[in-house]
Amino acid sequence: MAGDVRACCDTEGGRRQDLPVGRCSPVEFADEGAIVQANARRHALVLPGAVPAAGGEGNTRLGRFPARSENQDRITALHALAKQSSTSDRGSQPRFDLVVARDLEVPTRDGARLRADVFRPQSSGRFPVVINLGCYQKDKLWVPPPDLEERPNEYMNWETVNPLWWVPRGYACVRVDGRGSGKSPGRTDPWSPSEARDFYDAIEWAGKQPWCNGRVGTLGISYYAMTQWLVAGLKPPSLAAMIPWEGAADMYRDFGYHGGIFSFGFATGWWNNHMAHHLLGRPQSTATDAFSTPWLWEYMRYNLDGEWWHGRRPIWENIDIPLYSAGNWSGMGLHLRGNTEGYVRAASKWKRLRIHAGTHYHPFYSEEGRRDQLRFFDHWLKGENTGIMEEPPVKLLIRKGGAGNYEWREEREWPLARTKWTKFYLEKEALVLEAPKKAASVEYSASGMTKAGVASASWTSTVLAGALPQLGVSFESEPLKQDTEITGPVVFVLWAASATEDMDVFATIRNIDPDGKDVFEQGQQSQPVPVAKGWLRASHRKKDDALSRPWRPYHTHLEREWLKPGEAVQMEVEIWPTSMTFKKGHRIRLDVQPRDGVGSVPYTHYSADYNTGTNVLYTGG
């Protein structure tokens, strides 16, 4: 028996005057509405009264597009049109001024009304729409960090596009408060089938407005990416393209339960510290039952996959529109898996994958990131040839070790066809390339330094470099004889036993320099993170053979297969995809622990039931 790791505004001059609120009818923009004029410094000049538009009648060459047909003739025709036009890899240039309409009513199929803000070009032309729907309040101003490449302005909103950049380039931007949040009455139910239906209705509302060319695209980070996967599976006729930027897709596997272990740290922190203040403190008349959803209780109650979770994952075979999936190597524990799974499993024939690194928001608002977004939408929403669909479909930021030490590289597929799948075998405290002939075992206490029943992770145990004493076991390679790149999925196969009926496996891959110190990367929240992580609860080890791949096990999570104390079983731990060039002289280290290890914050887990007894790993033989 052997274990192995397979790697492969400034604002000036005058007050803003928002436009009149529309009520369930096409939006009409009055001359006395507020018009924002972009100047050469990319700041905003807000002027009362009417101002002549800065550039023509908009993009009318495409006319108004009909609803999607079964054979997708519309998408094919637009693709052909873009290929016939002259190529410009820069994308649309600023030409238009900005008109703002606040708190428009968006009708839904059950009679409810959502509130939306519309930012559109001051022009009589028709334009494609970039839309998002979520629970973070469309009216809440986000003040970005000073090093963001996007300039601060009064229209900045957390994890959404900046209208002062997009509207001048010929796009209408629509922000919708999800039901029960911001100014939309009702009950909040994040990532639910009902929220997806609301998003569908909002997309169709936008697509039918007189200022829309009939083509709607979705774009946003995190929450505003996760909702895209769900609504795209419902196939709204007006939805023409999507860019889910760092967005989990399978709410059980990506967000709620990593390998069957409840992701308590982020789930509770997100709900209590981030979500609640978007729902509380509003008048009862607009928030009659906004906070009545027992969200955390439902997540804990449905600890196995099943019907409740099925409505919270995409219908991959229905996602057939052009797709640009953008992930982050640092997003292990939340979004990365959704972006790679989405690229592999979505039915679209026109899809691209990009994986960057660093914080959760800097790449989205970077000049490079916005150009990728713009070129994709120009092609699919305007029919303009930006050359993006002639480029290799996969764009990866290859990490070289340490924050900022990166290099972009284009690829033809994911996982990479030229991957040399390599097995590292477990030996006592070592990772070796040849399977040990002699059978052996190593054991460790699941209780570690704390009393049994204490929370799975403390702050210090998840941010300090180095596994704490008695907290699992570690295996380390010899110093590498040359620079070695690992780019792609990783799976950890082990034989293990426990003195109890279950055990949790937390696997961490680390980059150790010649001095024995970690080489950390920058995490989504700017925290130090290791190379990669994976998780599995032993009782959840059963795989779905139809969906599993040699490089990515897919566990069913439908039932629990309890361990018999002392009896060894085989487990395959899915370690989320990664990219790292380990430098010559560095070591690859694998930590196997009973709870969260180095660099886990904020994606920590609570496992009081299984921090007990002794676990055994078997090697060789």
C-alpha positions as CSV (number, residue, x, y, z in Angstrom):
1,M,0.0,0.0,0.0
2,A,1.3,3.4,-0.9
3,G,0.4,7.0,-0.8
4,D,1.1,9.3,-3.7
5,V,0.6,12.9,-4.9
6,R,-0.1,13.3,-8.6
7,A,0.9,16.8,-9.7
8,C,0.8,17.6,-12.9
9,C,-13.8,62.0,-8.4
10,D,-12.8,63.9,-8.4
11,T,-16.0,65.7,-9.2
12,E,-16.4,69.4,-10.1
13,G,-19.1,71.9,-10.8
14,G,-22.6,71.4,-9.6
15,R,-24.8,68.9,-8.0
16,R,-25.9,65.6,-9.4
17,Q,-29.5,65.3,-10.5
18,D,-30.7,61.7,-10.8
19,L,-33.3,60.9,-13.4
20,P,-36.9,60.3,-12.6
21,V,-37.8,56.8,-11.4
22,G,-39.5,54.7,-14.0
23,R,-42.4,52.4,-12.9
24,C,-42.7,49.1,-14.8
25,S,-42.4,50.8,-18.2
26,P,-39.5,51.4,-20.7
27,V,-37.1,53.8,-19.2
28,E,-37.4,57.4,-20.6
29,F,-34.5,59.7,-20.1
30,A,-35.5,63.4,-19.7
31,D,-33.3,66.2,-20.9
32,E,-33.0,67.6,-17.4
33,G,-31.4,64.4,-16.1
34,A,-27.9,64.2,-14.8
35,I,-25.2,63.8,-17.5
36,V,-21.7,62.9,-16.6
37,Q,-18.9,63.9,-19.0
38,A,-15.6,62.1,-18.9
39,N,-12.5,64.3,-19.3
40,A,-9.1,63.4,-20.4
41,R,-8.0,62.6,-16.8
42,R,-10.7,59.9,-16.4
43,H,-12.2,61.9,-13.6
44,A,-15.9,62.8,-13.7
45,L,-17.5,66.2,-14.4
46,V,-21.1,66.2,-13.2
47,L,-23.2,68.9,-14.9
48,P,-26.8,69.8,-14.3
49,G,-29.0,70.1,-17.4
50,A,-28.5,68.7,-20.9
51,V,-25.1,68.4,-22.5
52,P,-24.5,67.4,-26.1
53,A,-23.3,63.8,-26.4
54,A,-19.6,63.3,-27.1
55,G,-19.9,60.9,-30.0
56,G,-22.6,60.1,-32.5
57,E,-25.6,57.8,-32.2
58,G,-23.9,54.8,-30.7
59,N,-23.5,51.3,-32.0
60,T,-26.4,50.8,-34.4
61,R,-24.7,48.7,-37.1
62,L,-25.9,45.5,-35.5
63,G,-29.5,46.5,-35.2
64,R,-31.7,44.8,-32.6
65,F,-31.0,41.1,-32.1
66,P,-33.8,38.5,-32.0
67,A,-34.2,36.0,-29.2
68,R,-31.8,33.1,-29.1
69,S,-32.8,30.3,-31.4
70,E,-32.4,26.6,-30.7
71,N,-29.4,26.3,-33.2
72,Q,-27.7,29.4,-31.9
73,D,-27.7,31.0,-35.4
74,R,-27.6,34.4,-33.7
75,I,-24.3,33.7,-31.9
76,T,-22.8,32.1,-35.0
77,A,-23.8,35.1,-37.1
78,L,-22.3,37.6,-34.7
79,H,-19.1,35.6,-34.5
80,A,-18.9,35.7,-38.3
81,L,-19.6,39.4,-38.4
82,A,-16.8,40.1,-35.9
83,K,-14.4,38.1,-37.9
84,Q,-15.2,40.1,-41.0
85,S,-14.6,43.5,-39.4
86,S,-11.3,45.2,-39.1
87,T,-9.2,43.9,-36.2
88,S,-8.4,46.1,-33.2
89,D,-6.9,44.5,-30.1
90,R,-7.5,47.6,-28.0
91,G,-11.2,47.3,-27.9
92,S,-13.7,50.1,-27.9
93,Q,-12.4,53.6,-27.2
94,P,-14.2,56.3,-25.0
95,R,-16.7,58.3,-27.0
96,F,-19.8,58.8,-25.0
97,D,-21.0,60.8,-22.0
98,L,-22.9,59.1,-19.1
99,V,-26.6,59.4,-18.1
100,V,-27.7,57.9,-14.8
101,A,-31.1,56.7,-13.8
102,R,-31.7,55.6,-10.2
103,D,-34.1,53.1,-8.6
104,L,-36.0,51.9,-11.7
105,E,-38.5,49.1,-11.1
106,V,-37.7,45.8,-12.6
107,P,-40.8,43.5,-12.7
108,T,-40.4,39.8,-11.9
109,R,-42.7,36.9,-12.9
110,D,-44.3,36.6,-9.4
111,G,-45.2,40.3,-9.3
112,A,-42.4,41.5,-7.1
113,R,-40.4,44.6,-8.0
114,L,-36.7,44.9,-7.9
115,R,-34.8,48.2,-7.9
116,A,-32.1,48.9,-10.4
117,D,-29.7,51.7,-11.4
118,V,-29.0,52.3,-15.1
119,F,-25.8,54.0,-16.4
120,R,-26.0,54.4,-20.2
121,P,-24.5,56.5,-23.0
122,Q,-26.1,59.9,-23.7
123,S,-27.1,58.9,-27.2
124,S,-30.2,57.8,-29.2
125,G,-28.4,54.7,-30.2
126,R,-28.8,51.1,-28.9
127,F,-26.0,49.6,-26.8
128,P,-25.2,46.2,-25.2
129,V,-25.8,45.9,-21.5
130,V,-23.5,44.7,-18.7
131,I,-25.7,43.6,-15.8
132,N,-25.3,42.2,-12.3
133,L,-27.7,41.3,-9.6
134,G,-26.8,40.6,-6.0
135,C,-27.2,41.5,-2.3
136,Y,-24.4,44.0,-1.7
137,Q,-26.5,47.1,-2.3
138,K,-26.2,49.0,-5.5
139,D,-26.1,52.3,-3.7
140,K,-23.3,51.5,-1.4
141,L,-20.1,53.4,-2.4
142,W,-16.9,51.5,-2.4
143,V,-13.7,53.4,-1.7
144,P,-10.9,51.4,-3.4
145,P,-7.4,51.1,-2.1
146,P,-5.0,53.7,-3.3
147,D,-3.0,51.3,-5.4
148,L,-6.0,50.2,-7.5
149,E,-5.5,51.1,-11.2
150,E,-9.2,52.2,-11.4
151,R,-9.6,55.8,-10.3
152,P,-12.0,56.3,-7.3
153,N,-15.3,58.0,-8.2
154,E,-18.8,58.3,-6.9
155,Y,-20.1,55.4,-8.9
156,M,-17.7,52.8,-7.6
157,N,-19.5,49.8,-6.2
158,W,-18.0,46.7,-4.6
159,E,-17.2,43.9,-7.1
160,T,-19.0,45.5,-10.0
161,V,-17.8,47.3,-13.1
162,N,-17.1,51.0,-13.1
163,P,-19.6,52.9,-15.3
164,L,-17.2,55.7,-15.8
165,W,-15.0,53.3,-17.7
166,W,-17.5,51.2,-19.5
167,V,-20.2,53.7,-20.6
168,P,-17.9,56.0,-22.6
169,R,-16.9,52.8,-24.5
170,G,-20.5,52.2,-25.6
171,Y,-22.0,50.0,-22.9
172,A,-25.0,50.4,-20.6
173,C,-24.4,49.2,-17.1
174,V,-27.3,47.9,-15.0
175,R,-27.0,47.2,-11.2
176,V,-29.9,45.4,-9.6
177,D,-30.5,44.9,-5.8
178,G,-31.4,41.3,-5.2
179,R,-34.6,40.6,-3.5
180,G,-34.5,41.5,0.2
181,S,-31.3,43.6,-0.1
182,G,-30.7,47.3,-0.8
183,K,-33.9,48.8,-2.1
184,S,-35.5,45.6,-3.3
185,P,-38.3,44.3,-1.0
186,G,-38.7,40.6,-0.1
187,R,-36.7,37.8,1.3
188,T,-33.0,37.3,0.6
189,D,-32.0,33.8,-0.4
190,P,-28.4,33.9,-1.8
191,W,-27.6,31.7,-4.8
192,S,-31.0,30.1,-4.7
193,P,-33.2,29.0,-7.6
194,S,-35.5,31.9,-6.9
195,E,-32.6,34.4,-7.1
196,A,-31.6,32.9,-10.4
197,R,-35.1,33.4,-11.7
198,D,-35.1,37.0,-10.6
199,F,-31.8,37.5,-12.4
200,Y,-33.4,35.9,-15.6
201,D,-36.2,38.4,-15.4
202,A,-33.8,41.3,-14.9
203,I,-31.8,40.3,-17.9
204,E,-34.9,40.1,-20.1
205,W,-36.1,43.4,-18.8
206,A,-32.8,45.0,-19.7
207,G,-32.7,43.3,-23.1
208,K,-36.1,44.8,-24.1
209,Q,-35.3,48.4,-23.2
210,P,-35.2,50.9,-26.1
211,W,-31.5,51.8,-25.4
212,C,-30.4,48.1,-25.6
213,N,-29.4,46.4,-28.8
214,G,-30.9,43.2,-27.4
215,R,-27.6,41.7,-26.2
216,V,-26.9,41.4,-22.5
217,G,-23.7,40.3,-20.9
218,T,-23.0,39.5,-17.2
219,L,-19.8,40.5,-15.5
220,G,-18.7,40.9,-11.8
221,I,-16.5,39.4,-9.1
222,S,-17.3,36.8,-6.5
223,Y,-21.1,37.0,-5.6
224,Y,-21.7,38.7,-9.0
225,A,-19.8,35.8,-10.7
226,M,-21.5,33.0,-8.7
227,T,-25.0,34.2,-9.7
228,Q,-23.9,34.1,-13.4
229,W,-23.3,30.4,-13.4
230,L,-26.8,29.8,-12.0
231,V,-28.7,32.2,-14.3
232,A,-26.9,31.1,-17.4
233,G,-28.2,27.5,-16.9
234,L,-31.7,28.9,-17.2
235,K,-30.9,30.2,-20.7
236,P,-32.4,33.8,-20.7
237,P,-32.9,34.6,-24.4
238,S,-31.2,38.0,-24.2
239,L,-28.1,36.7,-22.4
240,A,-25.4,36.7,-25.0
241,A,-22.1,36.4,-23.1
242,M,-20.8,36.0,-19.6
243,I,-17.6,36.7,-17.6
244,P,-17.7,35.1,-14.2
245,W,-14.7,36.6,-12.6
246,E,-13.5,34.6,-9.6
247,G,-16.8,32.8,-9.0
248,A,-17.6,29.5,-7.2
249,A,-20.1,27.4,-9.0
250,D,-20.9,24.3,-7.0
251,M,-22.1,25.7,-3.7
252,Y,-21.6,22.4,-1.8
253,R,-18.1,21.6,-3.0
254,D,-16.7,25.0,-3.7
255,F,-18.2,27.0,-0.8
256,G,-20.1,25.1,1.8
257,Y,-18.4,21.8,2.4
258,H,-14.8,21.2,1.3
259,G,-14.4,17.5,0.9
260,G,-17.5,17.1,3.1
261,I,-16.1,19.4,5.9
262,F,-18.1,22.4,6.8
263,S,-16.3,25.6,5.8
264,F,-17.4,27.3,9.0
265,G,-14.9,30.1,9.1
266,F,-15.8,31.9,5.9
267,A,-19.5,31.0,5.9
268,T,-20.2,32.6,9.3
269,G,-17.8,35.4,8.7
270,W,-19.4,36.3,5.4
271,W,-22.9,36.1,6.7
272,N,-22.4,37.9,10.0
273,N,-19.8,40.4,9.1
274,H,-20.4,41.1,5.5
275,M,-23.9,40.2,4.5
276,A,-26.0,41.2,7.6
277,H,-25.3,44.9,7.3
278,H,-26.7,44.9,3.8
279,L,-30.1,43.7,5.1
280,L,-30.5,45.2,8.6
281,G,-31.4,48.7,9.5
282,R,-33.8,49.4,6.7
283,P,-37.4,50.5,7.0
284,Q,-39.9,47.7,7.6
285,S,-41.8,48.8,4.5
286,T,-39.0,47.8,2.2
287,A,-37.6,44.9,4.2
288,T,-40.6,43.0,5.5
289,D,-38.9,39.7,5.8
290,A,-35.4,40.3,4.4
291,F,-33.6,38.7,7.3
292,S,-35.9,35.7,7.9
293,T,-33.9,33.2,5.9
294,P,-32.2,30.7,8.3
295,W,-29.3,30.7,5.9
296,L,-26.5,29.3,8.2
297,W,-28.9,26.8,9.7
298,E,-29.8,25.5,6.3
299,Y,-26.2,25.1,5.3
300,M,-25.5,23.1,8.5
301,R,-28.6,21.1,8.2
302,Y,-27.9,20.0,4.6
303,N,-24.5,18.5,5.4
304,L,-24.8,16.0,2.5
305,D,-25.3,16.8,-1.1
306,G,-28.8,16.4,-2.4
307,E,-31.9,18.2,-3.8
308,W,-31.4,21.4,-1.8
309,W,-27.9,21.8,-3.2
310,H,-28.8,20.8,-6.7
311,G,-30.6,24.0,-7.2
312,R,-27.5,25.9,-6.1
313,R,-25.2,24.6,-8.8
314,P,-25.1,25.2,-12.5
315,I,-26.8,23.2,-15.2
316,W,-23.6,22.8,-17.2
317,E,-25.2,21.4,-20.3
318,N,-27.3,24.5,-20.6
319,I,-24.5,27.0,-20.5
320,D,-23.9,27.3,-24.3
321,I,-23.2,31.0,-24.7
322,P,-19.7,32.6,-25.1
323,L,-18.0,32.2,-21.7
324,Y,-14.8,33.9,-20.3
325,S,-14.0,32.1,-16.9
326,A,-11.5,34.1,-14.8
327,G,-10.0,32.4,-11.8
328,N,-7.3,33.2,-9.2
329,W,-4.6,30.7,-8.0
330,S,-5.0,32.4,-4.6
331,G,-8.7,31.5,-4.5
332,M,-8.3,28.1,-3.0
333,G,-11.1,27.6,-0.5
334,L,-13.7,29.7,-2.4
335,H,-13.7,30.5,-6.1
336,L,-10.9,28.8,-8.1
337,R,-12.5,25.4,-8.4
338,G,-15.7,27.0,-9.9
339,N,-13.8,28.7,-12.6
340,T,-11.8,25.7,-13.7
341,E,-14.8,23.4,-13.5
342,G,-16.9,25.9,-15.4
343,Y,-14.4,26.0,-18.2
344,V,-14.1,22.3,-18.5
345,R,-17.8,21.4,-18.0
346,A,-19.8,24.2,-19.6
347,A,-21.3,23.2,-23.0
348,S,-20.3,26.4,-24.7
349,K,-18.2,26.1,-27.9
350,W,-16.9,29.6,-27.4
351,K,-15.1,29.6,-24.0
352,R,-11.9,31.0,-22.6
353,L,-10.1,30.4,-19.3
354,R,-7.9,32.9,-17.5
355,I,-6.2,32.3,-14.1
356,H,-4.3,35.2,-12.4
357,A,-2.9,35.7,-8.9
358,G,-3.0,38.1,-6.1
359,T,-5.9,39.9,-4.4
360,H,-9.6,39.4,-5.0
361,Y,-10.1,42.8,-6.8
362,H,-6.9,44.2,-8.1
363,P,-6.8,42.0,-11.3
364,F,-10.4,42.8,-12.1
365,Y,-9.9,46.6,-12.1
366,S,-6.4,46.5,-13.6
367,E,-5.9,48.0,-17.1
368,E,-4.9,44.5,-18.3
369,G,-7.9,42.8,-16.8
370,R,-10.4,45.4,-18.1
371,R,-8.9,45.1,-21.6
372,D,-9.5,41.3,-21.5
373,Q,-13.1,41.9,-20.4
374,L,-13.7,44.6,-23.0
375,R,-12.2,42.7,-25.9
376,F,-14.4,39.7,-25.2
377,F,-17.6,41.7,-24.9
378,D,-16.7,43.8,-27.9
379,H,-16.6,40.6,-29.9
380,W,-19.7,39.0,-28.6
381,L,-22.0,42.0,-27.8
382,K,-21.0,44.4,-30.5
383,G,-19.7,42.1,-33.3
384,E,-16.3,43.9,-33.4
385,N,-13.1,42.0,-34.2
386,T,-10.7,42.4,-31.3
387,G,-8.7,39.3,-32.2
388,I,-9.5,37.7,-28.8
389,M,-11.1,34.7,-30.3
390,E,-8.1,34.0,-32.5
391,E,-5.8,33.8,-29.5
392,P,-5.2,30.6,-27.6
393,P,-8.2,30.0,-25.3
394,V,-6.2,29.6,-22.0
395,K,-4.2,32.4,-20.4
396,L,-2.3,31.5,-17.2
397,L,-0.2,33.6,-14.8
398,I,2.7,31.3,-14.0
399,R,3.9,31.9,-10.5
400,K,7.7,31.9,-9.9
401,G,7.7,32.0,-6.1
402,G,6.8,35.1,-4.0
403,A,4.2,37.8,-4.5
404,G,4.6,39.6,-7.8
405,N,7.0,37.1,-9.3
406,Y,4.7,36.0,-12.2
407,E,4.7,35.5,-16.0
408,W,1.8,35.3,-18.4
409,R,1.6,32.4,-20.7
410,E,-1.0,31.3,-23.3
411,E,-2.1,27.7,-23.6
412,R,-4.3,25.7,-25.9
413,E,-6.2,23.6,-23.4
414,W,-6.9,22.8,-19.7
415,P,-5.4,20.7,-18.2
416,L,-2.3,21.2,-20.3
417,A,-1.9,18.4,-22.9
418,R,1.9,18.3,-22.5
419,T,1.7,17.7,-18.7
420,K,4.1,15.1,-17.4
421,W,2.0,13.6,-14.7
422,T,4.4,12.8,-11.9
423,K,3.9,10.7,-8.7
424,F,5.6,11.5,-5.5
425,Y,5.3,8.7,-2.9
426,L,5.1,9.0,0.8
427,E,8.0,7.7,2.9
428,K,8.8,8.6,6.5
429,E,9.0,12.4,6.5
430,A,9.9,12.4,2.8
431,L,8.4,12.7,-0.7
432,V,10.2,10.4,-3.1
433,L,9.9,9.6,-6.8
434,E,10.2,5.8,-6.5
435,A,7.7,3.7,-4.6
436,P,9.2,2.4,-1.3
437,K,9.4,-1.4,-1.4
438,K,9.1,-1.8,2.3
439,A,5.7,-1.2,3.9
440,A,5.6,1.2,6.8
441,S,3.3,3.5,8.6
442,V,3.3,6.9,10.4
443,E,0.7,7.9,13.0
444,Y,-0.3,11.2,14.5
445,S,-2.7,12.5,17.1
446,A,-5.9,14.1,15.8
447,S,-6.1,16.1,19.0
448,G,-2.8,17.8,18.5
449,M,-2.0,20.7,20.9
450,T,-5.6,21.4,21.9
451,K,-8.2,19.5,23.8
452,A,-10.6,17.3,21.8
453,G,-13.7,19.2,20.7
454,V,-12.1,22.6,20.4
455,A,-12.6,24.5,17.1
456,S,-10.7,23.1,14.2
457,A,-8.4,26.1,13.7
458,S,-7.1,29.1,15.6
459,W,-5.7,32.2,14.0
460,T,-2.1,31.4,15.0
461,S,-2.2,27.8,13.7
462,T,-3.4,29.0,10.3
463,V,-1.1,32.0,9.6
464,L,2.2,31.0,11.2
465,A,4.8,29.5,8.9
466,G,5.4,25.9,9.7
467,A,3.1,23.2,11.0
468,L,2.8,23.4,14.7
469,P,4.3,20.4,16.7
470,Q,2.0,17.4,17.0
471,L,-0.3,18.8,14.3
472,G,-0.3,16.0,11.8
473,V,2.8,14.9,9.7
474,S,4.8,16.4,6.9
475,F,6.6,14.9,3.9
476,E,9.3,16.8,2.1
477,S,11.2,16.2,-1.1
478,E,15.0,16.4,-1.6
479,P,16.2,19.8,-2.8
480,L,15.2,20.1,-6.4
481,K,18.0,19.7,-8.9
482,Q,16.4,22.2,-11.4
483,D,13.5,24.6,-11.6
484,T,10.4,22.5,-11.6
485,E,7.0,23.8,-12.6
486,I,3.7,22.3,-11.4
487,T,0.7,23.8,-13.3
488,G,-2.7,22.1,-13.2
489,P,-4.8,19.8,-10.9
490,V,-3.3,17.7,-8.1
491,V,-4.7,14.6,-6.4
492,F,-3.4,13.1,-3.1
493,V,-4.0,9.3,-2.9
494,L,-3.5,7.8,0.5
495,W,-4.2,4.7,2.6
496,A,-5.2,5.6,6.1
497,A,-6.9,4.3,9.2
498,S,-8.2,5.9,12.4
499,A,-8.9,4.8,15.9
500,T,-12.4,6.4,15.5
501,E,-15.2,6.1,13.0
502,D,-14.1,9.0,10.9
503,M,-11.2,11.4,10.2
504,D,-10.5,14.6,8.4
505,V,-7.6,15.1,6.0
506,F,-6.3,18.6,5.4
507,A,-3.5,18.6,2.7
508,T,-1.3,21.5,2.1
509,I,1.5,21.9,-0.5
510,R,4.2,24.3,0.4
511,N,7.3,25.9,-1.2
512,I,10.3,25.6,1.1
513,D,13.4,27.6,0.3
514,P,17.0,26.4,1.0
515,D,16.9,28.1,4.5
516,G,13.8,26.0,5.4
517,K,11.4,29.0,5.2
518,D,8.1,29.2,3.4
519,V,7.9,31.1,0.1
520,F,4.4,32.5,0.4
521,E,2.1,33.9,-2.2
522,Q,-0.3,36.8,-1.9
523,G,-3.8,35.6,-1.0
524,Q,-7.2,36.9,-2.1
525,Q,-7.4,38.9,1.1
526,S,-3.7,40.0,0.9
527,Q,-2.9,37.3,3.5
528,P,0.1,34.9,3.0
529,V,-0.9,31.6,1.4
530,P,0.9,28.4,0.5
531,V,1.0,26.7,-3.0
532,A,-2.2,24.7,-2.8
533,K,-4.8,23.0,-0.5
534,G,-7.2,20.1,-0.4
535,W,-9.6,18.6,2.0
536,L,-11.5,15.3,2.6
537,R,-13.6,13.8,5.4
538,A,-13.0,10.0,5.2
539,S,-16.6,9.1,5.4
540,H,-17.2,11.1,2.2
541,R,-14.5,9.2,0.2
542,K,-16.9,7.6,-2.2
543,K,-16.4,8.8,-5.8
544,D,-18.7,9.4,-8.7
545,D,-16.8,7.3,-11.3
546,A,-18.6,9.0,-14.2
547,L,-17.6,12.5,-13.2
548,S,-14.2,11.7,-11.7
549,R,-11.0,12.1,-13.7
550,P,-7.5,10.7,-13.0
551,W,-6.4,14.2,-12.1
552,R,-9.6,15.3,-10.2
553,P,-11.7,13.0,-8.1
554,Y,-15.4,13.9,-7.8
555,H,-16.9,12.7,-4.6
556,T,-20.7,12.0,-4.4
557,H,-21.2,13.4,-0.8
558,L,-24.6,11.6,-0.8
559,E,-23.9,9.3,2.1
560,R,-21.4,8.6,4.8
561,E,-19.3,5.4,4.8
562,W,-18.0,5.2,8.4
563,L,-14.6,3.8,9.2
564,K,-14.0,0.7,11.1
565,P,-11.5,1.6,13.8
566,G,-8.0,0.4,12.8
567,E,-9.1,-0.7,9.3
568,A,-7.2,1.0,6.4
569,V,-9.2,2.5,3.5
570,Q,-8.1,4.3,0.3
571,M,-9.0,8.0,-0.1
572,E,-8.4,10.4,-3.0
573,V,-8.1,14.0,-1.9
574,E,-8.9,16.7,-4.5
575,I,-6.2,19.4,-4.2
576,W,-7.3,22.5,-6.0
577,P,-5.4,23.5,-9.2
578,T,-2.3,25.5,-8.8
579,S,0.7,26.9,-10.7
580,M,4.2,27.2,-9.1
581,T,7.7,27.1,-10.4
582,F,9.8,25.6,-7.6
583,K,13.3,27.0,-7.9
584,K,16.4,24.9,-7.9
585,G,17.4,24.0,-4.4
586,H,13.8,24.4,-3.0
587,R,11.8,21.6,-1.6
588,I,8.2,20.5,-2.1
589,R,6.5,19.9,1.2
590,L,3.2,18.1,1.9
591,D,1.5,18.6,5.2
592,V,-1.2,16.1,6.2
593,Q,-3.1,17.4,9.2
594,P,-6.3,16.7,11.2
595,R,-7.4,20.4,10.8
596,D,-6.5,23.6,9.1
597,G,-2.9,24.3,8.6
598,V,-0.7,27.2,7.5
599,G,-2.3,29.8,5.3
600,S,-6.0,28.8,5.7
601,V,-7.5,32.0,7.0
602,P,-10.3,33.0,6.2
603,Y,-11.4,29.6,4.8
604,T,-11.2,27.6,8.0
605,H,-13.3,24.6,9.1
606,Y,-15.0,23.5,12.3
607,S,-14.6,19.8,13.0
608,A,-15.1,19.2,16.7
609,D,-16.2,15.6,16.3
610,Y,-13.1,14.4,14.5
611,N,-10.2,16.1,16.4
612,T,-9.9,13.0,18.5
613,G,-8.0,9.7,18.5
614,T,-5.0,8.6,16.5
615,N,-4.7,8.5,12.7
616,V,-2.4,6.3,10.7
617,L,-1.0,6.8,7.2
618,Y,0.5,3.7,5.3
619,T,3.4,4.0,2.9
620,G,5.3,1.6,0.7
621,G,4.7,-2.1,0.1
